């Protein structure tokens, strides 16, 4: 289970007062990024991430650090 960053913190980080982000949108965004990380690892032959972190934790931390954002079509 992921405790940090919390789901509420991730939702606040992605959204704004004018356009809040739903938990569903957060889930889709994190799952897509997690799949990208796994594909990158497979293409480079890596078996695990530095610090033995899970891919989903890396994706959540990237959102909290502002490395990517939600874009509405």
Secondary structure, 3 states (H helix, E strand, C coil): CCCCCCHHHHHHHHCCCCCCCCHHHHHHHHHHHHHHHHHHHHHHCCCCCHHHCCHHHHHHHHHHCCCCCCCCC
